């Protein structure tokens, strides 16, 4: 089939880019969506029909509804319902969080006890639990507290007087709520990326701080939707305490309609009050979720009155040398930021994951202030070796020491005592680590990421920590990002912040686990420039990298690993030009 279009008659000038047609006369016709329009009309008809039927039918008894809606007995019952909801929500949430933390505990007995509690309380129907508590006085006439197997008694009180209907309702709702809430919290904890825990541990943050500052705030995004569902369910579950003859909202309404026989209007009174309670809780849920979504979106919507409260926020101290326009300078120019490097001695360490041996009798000695680059194919044990140096991985055999102090052990004569985790975290502060996936805390600003460890681990005052953070950010050219969240930064910026976060502790040794592997090629240079500056500060650097050219330029020693063993180690000039091991030469031939 031949083309019939004739281009010969077209003037050459009409095909140039200089001719700009006038589009101002064009009229835009929006796309039509007949299905959407039909759905809207149908929904409107249904809504109007329901409203008309509800408000025009005299049997709904709206006059009776209006008479009793604000009646004193109803308001008293409503207050009791709200009080039970608030008290049980607070106590159930606290107990549920404790149970969730116990479930993920490393103590098998504590974890098992928590699991048993959750299993039992989730199995018992709420109404059965309330009736058991209300009749507890039949099983135990008195509640005694004293010293077991002796006659010493401190408290001896009748159970019936202690466990009133209100107390039984409060205890029953709390026990039931905590069991369900515990699994919601545990699910939120498990949803937090494990790298966040490793980053917190690498900074030496105490376990309690890791849980309540790092893990739980991030878990809240998963906890809140389901947690508020439970809270709303709790508010409605208070109606079950009618079996205790406790005059809360639903029981009060029952009493009234049994007297005047106006069942539907009185039930509508209770229904509308429950709707109001649920609406208030739903609004609270919306804003609480937005608060805990800090750092989760690049452009968050400001919270109500946020601008007003920002006026009362304490401003950051202004530094003479760290402003947004300051010239970026090297770390070697700031004596206050420099730390004395530590000598690292790795003595015959081995590590296995099941039947897979990832480290096999590794021996290595790294002088203080040295820069060591570790090369090797994937799966050769490079990252595991790095993680073993700061005790993120516990080795099966051998020892690692920094400046003569064993990592993970204390020495007394010829005996080594394994340290408790609290002591390991304190020593780990001297061995900073920068992860390939950054592992910045997404719910904290750049400033908060930098000052968290110096304040909590080193005991630095907040003002001094902020001042150091500003100085560090100025030296990597990110002063203007001090209040940004990690998600608002590029990959290269995030990695630079991760580097200075580790540096803020002034560690003796700084470990880099493939710091550029997660970056676009154009961002690699800015991160490598920061590491080059650090190489001149005197801090001992150990870098796992695939950047061979960078290793040649910066490292004092190049280590080549394969199958968990060090095949060759030496100065870059020899390794890259006169490698002795054939596998080293083969590897370098492919990457150079």
Order of alpha helices (4+ residues) and beta strands (2+ residues): alpha-alpha-alpha-alpha-alpha-alpha-beta-beta-alpha-alpha-alpha-alpha-alpha-alpha-alpha-beta-beta-beta-alpha-beta-beta-beta-beta-alpha-beta-alpha-alpha-alpha-beta-alpha-beta-alpha-beta-beta-alpha-alpha
